[in-house]
Amino acid sequence: MDFPPDLSTDDLMADIAVIFHWPPSELCTLSLTELITWREKALQRSGNHNE
């Protein structure tokens, strides 16, 4: 799993927060690998399969 080159960690957190309604306090504790993994899950749940 690769870090999307055009996104920041804040972008990853925002995508996750929109889908799962997690507050920033929960997202700040995640590692970069976890953020990437959860963002992938968020994209799947959102129905967006273009990225």
The first five atom37 places (N, CA, C, CB, O) and aatype in JSON, in Angstrom:
{
  "aatype": [12, 3, 13, 14, 14, 3, 10, 15, 16, 3, 3, 10, 12, 0, 3, 9, 0, 19, 9, 13, 8, 17, 14, 14, 15, 6, 10, 4, 16, 10, 15, 10, 16, 6, 10, 9, 16, 17, 1, 6, 11, 0, 10, 5, 1, 15, 7, 2, 8, 2, 6],
  "atom_mask": [
    [1, 1, 1, 1, 1],
    [1, 1, 1, 1, 1],
    [1, 1, 1, 1, 1],
    [1, 1, 1, 1, 1],
    [1, 1, 1, 1, 1],
    [1, 1, 1, 1, 1],
    [1, 1, 1, 1, 1],
    [1, 1, 1, 1, 1],
    [1, 1, 1, 1, 1],
    [1, 1, 1, 1, 1],
    [1, 1, 1, 1, 1],
    [1, 1, 1, 1, 1],
    [1, 1, 1, 1, 1],
    [1, 1, 1, 1, 1],
    [1, 1, 1, 1, 1],
    [1, 1, 1, 1, 1],
    [1, 1, 1, 1, 1],
    [1, 1, 1, 1, 1],
    [1, 1, 1, 1, 1],
    [1, 1, 1, 1, 1],
    [1, 1, 1, 1, 1],
    [1, 1, 1, 1, 1],
    [1, 1, 1, 1, 1],
    [1, 1, 1, 1, 1],
    [1, 1, 1, 1, 1],
    [1, 1, 1, 1, 1],
    [1, 1, 1, 1, 1],
    [1, 1, 1, 1, 1],
    [1, 1, 1, 1, 1],
    [1, 1, 1, 1, 1],
    [1, 1, 1, 1, 1],
    [1, 1, 1, 1, 1],
    [1, 1, 1, 1, 1],
    [1, 1, 1, 1, 1],
    [1, 1, 1, 1, 1],
    [1, 1, 1, 1, 1],
    [1, 1, 1, 1, 1],
    [1, 1, 1, 1, 1],
    [1, 1, 1, 1, 1],
    [1, 1, 1, 1, 1],
    [1, 1, 1, 1, 1],
    [1, 1, 1, 1, 1],
    [1, 1, 1, 1, 1],
    [1, 1, 1, 1, 1],
    [1, 1, 1, 1, 1],
    [1, 1, 1, 1, 1],
    [1, 1, 1, 0, 1],
    [1, 1, 1, 1, 1],
    [1, 1, 1, 1, 1],
    [1, 1, 1, 1, 1],
    [1, 1, 1, 1, 1]
  ],
  "atom_positions": [
    [[0.84, -1.16, 0.0], [0.0, 0.0, 0.0], [0.9, 1.23, 0.0], [-0.96, -0.01, 1.21], [1.8, 1.35, 0.83]],
    [[0.65, 2.15, -0.91], [1.48, 3.34, -1.06], [0.76, 4.58, -0.58], [1.91, 3.51, -2.51], [-0.47, 4.67, -0.62]],
    [[1.55, 5.55, -0.12], [1.0, 6.84, 0.27], [0.65, 7.61, -0.99], [2.01, 7.65, 1.16], [1.5, 7.77, -1.87]],
    [[-0.59, 8.08, -1.1], [-0.97, 8.85, -2.29], [-0.11, 10.12, -2.38], [-2.48, 9.22, -2.26], [-0.13, 10.93, -1.45]],
    [[0.64, 10.31, -3.47], [1.61, 11.41, -3.55], [1.0, 12.81, -3.5], [2.39, 11.28, -4.8], [1.67, 13.76, -3.08]],
    [[-0.24, 12.95, -3.91], [-0.86, 14.28, -3.96], [-1.68, 14.6, -2.71], [-1.73, 14.39, -5.17], [-2.38, 15.61, -2.69]],
    [[-1.61, 13.76, -1.68], [-2.39, 13.97, -0.46], [-1.49, 14.14, 0.75], [-3.35, 12.81, -0.25], [-0.4, 13.56, 0.83]],
    [[-1.96, 14.94, 1.7], [-1.26, 15.09, 2.97], [-1.91, 14.17, 4.0], [-1.28, 16.57, 3.46], [-2.96, 13.58, 3.74]],
    [[-1.29, 14.05, 5.15], [-1.92, 13.25, 6.21], [-3.24, 13.87, 6.63], [-0.98, 13.13, 7.44], [-4.17, 13.15, 7.01]],
    [[-3.34, 15.21, 6.57], [-4.62, 15.86, 6.88], [-5.71, 15.44, 5.89], [-4.45, 17.39, 6.86], [-6.87, 15.28, 6.28]],
    [[-5.34, 15.28, 4.63], [-6.3, 14.81, 3.62], [-6.78, 13.4, 3.94], [-5.68, 14.85, 2.22], [-7.97, 13.09, 3.83]],
    [[-5.84, 12.54, 4.34], [-6.22, 11.17, 4.7], [-7.19, 11.19, 5.87], [-4.96, 10.33, 5.06], [-8.2, 10.5, 5.87]],
    [[-6.86, 12.01, 6.89], [-7.72, 12.11, 8.07], [-9.11, 12.64, 7.71], [-7.08, 13.01, 9.12], [-10.11, 12.15, 8.22]],
    [[-9.16, 13.63, 6.83], [-10.44, 14.21, 6.43], [-11.32, 13.17, 5.73], [-10.22, 15.42, 5.52], [-12.52, 13.09, 6.0]],
    [[-10.73, 12.39, 4.83], [-11.5, 11.36, 4.13], [-12.06, 10.33, 5.1], [-10.62, 10.67, 3.08], [-13.21, 9.9, 4.97]],
    [[-11.24, 9.93, 6.06], [-11.69, 8.95, 7.06], [-12.79, 9.54, 7.93], [-10.5, 8.49, 7.94], [-13.8, 8.89, 8.19]],
    [[-12.6, 10.78, 8.37], [-13.57, 11.43, 9.27], [-14.93, 11.59, 8.61], [-13.04, 12.79, 9.71], [-15.96, 11.42, 9.26]],
    [[-14.94, 11.92, 7.33], [-16.21, 12.12, 6.61], [-17.02, 10.83, 6.56], [-15.94, 12.63, 5.19], [-18.24, 10.86, 6.73]],
    [[-16.37, 9.72, 6.33], [-17.08, 8.44, 6.19], [-17.42, 7.82, 7.54], [-16.24, 7.48, 5.38], [-18.54, 7.35, 7.74]],
    [[-16.45, 7.81, 8.46], [-16.65, 7.1, 9.72], [-17.06, 8.0, 10.89], [-15.4, 6.36, 10.08], [-17.38, 7.5, 11.97]],
    [[-17.04, 9.33, 10.68], [-17.43, 10.29, 11.72], [-16.54, 10.19, 12.95], [-18.88, 10.07, 12.13], [-17.01, 10.32, 14.08]],
    [[-15.25, 9.97, 12.72], [-14.29, 9.91, 13.82], [-13.75, 11.3, 14.09], [-13.13, 8.92, 13.5], [-13.46, 12.04, 13.14]],
    [[-13.6, 11.69, 15.35], [-13.04, 13.01, 15.67], [-11.53, 13.04, 15.46], [-13.38, 13.39, 17.13], [-10.88, 11.99, 15.47]],
    [[-10.97, 14.23, 15.26], [-9.52, 14.34, 15.07], [-8.71, 13.71, 16.21], [-9.14, 15.8, 14.94], [-7.62, 13.19, 15.98]],
    [[-9.22, 13.76, 17.42], [-8.49, 13.19, 18.55], [-8.24, 11.69, 18.37], [-9.25, 13.42, 19.85], [-7.23, 11.17, 18.83]],
    [[-9.15, 11.0, 17.7], [-8.96, 9.57, 17.43], [-8.0, 9.34, 16.27], [-10.32, 8.9, 17.13], [-7.2, 8.41, 16.28]],
    [[-8.08, 10.2, 15.27], [-7.25, 10.03, 14.08], [-5.79, 10.37, 14.33], [-7.79, 10.9, 12.95], [-4.9, 9.8, 13.7]],
    [[-5.53, 11.29, 15.24], [-4.15, 11.71, 15.52], [-3.32, 10.6, 16.15], [-4.14, 12.91, 16.44], [-2.09, 10.65, 16.13]],
    [[-3.97, 9.6, 16.7], [-3.24, 8.5, 17.34], [-2.85, 7.4, 16.34], [-4.08, 7.9, 18.45], [-2.08, 6.51, 16.69]],
    [[-3.37, 7.47, 15.12], [-3.09, 6.43, 14.12], [-1.74, 6.66, 13.45], [-4.2, 6.41, 13.06], [-1.31, 7.79, 13.23]],
    [[-1.07, 5.56, 13.14], [0.18, 5.64, 12.39], [-0.13, 5.94, 10.92], [1.0, 4.3, 12.51], [-1.29, 5.86, 10.5]],
    [[0.89, 6.29, 10.17], [0.69, 6.56, 8.74], [0.13, 5.33, 8.03], [2.01, 7.0, 8.09], [-0.75, 5.45, 7.18]],
    [[0.64, 4.17, 8.37], [0.14, 2.92, 7.77], [-1.33, 2.73, 8.09], [0.96, 1.71, 8.26], [-2.11, 2.34, 7.22]],
    [[-1.71, 2.99, 9.32], [-3.12, 2.85, 9.71], [-3.99, 3.87, 8.98], [-3.29, 3.01, 11.23], [-5.1, 3.54, 8.55]],
    [[-3.5, 5.1, 8.84], [-4.27, 6.11, 8.11], [-4.51, 5.69, 6.66], [-3.54, 7.46, 8.14], [-5.62, 5.83, 6.15]],
    [[-3.48, 5.17, 6.02], [-3.62, 4.73, 4.63], [-4.61, 3.56, 4.55], [-2.25, 4.31, 4.06], [-5.44, 3.52, 3.64]],
    [[-4.52, 2.63, 5.48], [-5.43, 1.48, 5.49], [-6.86, 1.92, 5.7], [-5.02, 0.49, 6.59], [-7.76, 1.48, 4.99]],
    [[-7.09, 2.79, 6.69], [-8.45, 3.24, 6.96], [-8.99, 4.13, 5.85], [-8.49, 4.0, 8.29], [-10.2, 4.13, 5.59]],
    [[-8.12, 4.89, 5.17], [-8.59, 5.69, 4.04], [-9.06, 4.78, 2.91], [-7.48, 6.64, 3.54], [-10.07, 5.06, 2.27]],
    [[-8.33, 3.71, 2.68], [-8.75, 2.74, 1.66], [-10.12, 2.17, 2.0], [-7.71, 1.6, 1.54], [-10.97, 2.03, 1.12]],
    [[-10.35, 1.86, 3.26], [-11.66, 1.35, 3.7], [-12.73, 2.42, 3.52], [-11.6, 0.88, 5.17], [-13.86, 2.12, 3.14]],
    [[-12.38, 3.67, 3.81], [-13.33, 4.77, 3.63], [-13.71, 4.92, 2.16], [-12.74, 6.09, 4.17], [-14.88, 5.12, 1.84]],
    [[-12.72, 4.82, 1.27], [-13.01, 4.91, -0.17], [-13.93, 3.79, -0.62], [-11.71, 4.88, -0.97], [-14.83, 4.02, -1.42]],
    [[-13.71, 2.59, -0.12], [-14.57, 1.46, -0.46], [-16.0, 1.7, 0.01], [-14.02, 0.16, 0.15], [-16.94, 1.46, -0.74]],
    [[-16.15, 2.18, 1.23], [-17.5, 2.42, 1.77], [-18.2, 3.57, 1.08], [-17.42, 2.69, 3.25], [-19.43, 3.6, 1.0]],
    [[-17.43, 4.53, 0.59], [-18.04, 5.69, -0.07], [-18.53, 5.34, -1.47], [-17.05, 6.84, -0.13], [-19.33, 6.08, -2.05]],
    [[-18.05, 4.22, -2.0], [-18.41, 3.85, -3.37], [-17.46, 4.42, -4.4], [0.0, 0.0, 0.0], [-17.64, 4.19, -5.59]],
    [[-16.46, 5.18, -3.96], [-15.47, 5.76, -4.87], [-14.38, 4.74, -5.14], [-14.87, 7.07, -4.27], [-13.59, 4.41, -4.26]],
    [[-14.35, 4.24, -6.36], [-13.35, 3.24, -6.73], [-12.41, 3.77, -7.81], [-14.03, 1.96, -7.21], [-11.73, 3.0, -8.49]],
    [[-12.37, 5.09, -7.96], [-11.55, 5.7, -9.01], [-10.14, 6.02, -8.58], [-12.21, 6.94, -9.5], [-9.32, 6.39, -9.42]],
    [[-9.82, 5.91, -7.3], [-8.49, 6.27, -6.82], [-7.64, 5.08, -6.57], [-8.57, 7.08, -5.59], [-6.49, 5.22, -6.16]]
  ]
}
